[in-house]
């Protein structure tokens, strides 16, 4: 499943939690790349990631908990 991460609506986003979440849910991302993706997302750019299909439900819940807007591609 592919997701397009659009924005983060949290007033004070937790960069480390977002980076860890992206690293855990995405299929090809390591921690340093997740840190870069988090910075890009918080600057307002959309990011496309690919999820493992086996944990897509819990991944979507984790993104909603972090106030990240997404769309399924």
Secondary structure, DSSP 8 states (H G I E B T S, - for coil): -EEEEEEE--TT--HHHHHHHHHHHBSS--HHHHHHHHHHHHTT--EEEEB-GGGHHHHHHHHHHTTEEEEE-
